[in-house]
């Protein structure tokens, strides 16, 4: 699957810039642009979208459309993330 990664530096407020907000009015990151769809709401939402729309992604990750496994994996991952001070 071909993709383009565009880094957005939230520490510099790039996700709140006029240019970014023109494309993504909510100013949320991460964003997954998939042709005409704009998926936001976090990595879990993007992963579910990719696994549903692209069987080769699901096959490679071997989730077999078991979104409970994805929820568990990302729940564990997100529980380990803490803001830095």
Secondary structure, DSSP 8 states (H G I E B T S, - for coil): ---------GGGTGGGSHHHHHH-TT--SSEEEETTEEEES-HHHHHHHHHHH-HHHHHHHT-TT-HHHHHHHHHHHHHT-----
